[in-house]
Amino acid sequence: MKHDDDAHKYYYPVEGRTDGAIADAIAIIAIILIPAGLYAAWNTVASWISAVFS
């Protein structure tokens, strides 16, 4: 099969389909990790304050 036939008209390269996929994955992870980190940090601070004043 020659590469210059009409088949290339129907070929859509994979490159470009994943544009922004890494950024989207980082954003999703951040949406999950930021509240979880804030929750853990707040619980740490609250328990420390509780221990100091108890």
C-alpha positions as CSV (number, residue, x, y, z in Angstrom):
1,M,0.0,0.0,0.0
2,K,1.4,3.3,-1.0
3,H,1.2,6.2,1.5
4,D,0.1,8.7,-1.1
5,D,-3.3,7.1,-1.8
6,D,-6.7,8.4,-0.8
7,A,-6.7,6.7,2.6
8,H,-4.9,9.6,4.2
9,K,-8.0,11.8,3.8
10,Y,-9.8,9.7,6.4
11,Y,-6.9,9.4,8.8
12,Y,-7.2,11.5,11.9
13,P,-4.0,11.6,13.9
14,V,-4.1,10.8,17.6
15,E,-2.0,13.8,18.3
16,G,-4.2,16.7,19.4
17,R,-6.9,14.6,20.9
18,T,-5.2,14.7,24.2
19,D,-4.5,18.4,24.2
20,G,-5.0,19.6,27.7
21,A,-5.5,16.2,29.2
22,I,-2.6,16.5,31.6
23,A,-3.8,19.9,32.7
24,D,-7.3,18.6,33.2
25,A,-5.9,15.7,35.2
26,I,-3.9,18.1,37.4
27,A,-7.0,20.2,37.9
28,I,-9.2,17.2,38.9
29,I,-6.5,16.0,41.3
30,A,-6.2,19.5,42.7
31,I,-9.9,19.8,43.2
32,I,-9.8,16.7,45.3
33,L,-6.5,17.2,47.1
34,I,-6.9,20.9,48.1
35,P,-10.1,20.4,50.2
36,A,-8.6,17.2,51.6
37,G,-5.4,19.0,52.6
38,L,-7.4,21.9,54.1
39,Y,-9.5,19.4,56.1
40,A,-6.4,17.6,57.4
41,A,-4.6,20.9,58.2
42,W,-7.7,22.2,60.1
43,N,-8.0,19.0,62.0
44,T,-4.3,19.2,63.0
45,V,-4.6,22.8,64.1
46,A,-7.9,22.1,66.0
47,S,-6.4,19.1,67.8
48,W,-3.3,21.0,68.7
49,I,-5.3,23.9,70.1
50,S,-7.5,21.4,72.0
51,A,-4.4,19.8,73.4
52,V,-2.8,23.1,74.4
53,F,-5.9,24.4,76.2
54,S,-7.1,21.2,77.8
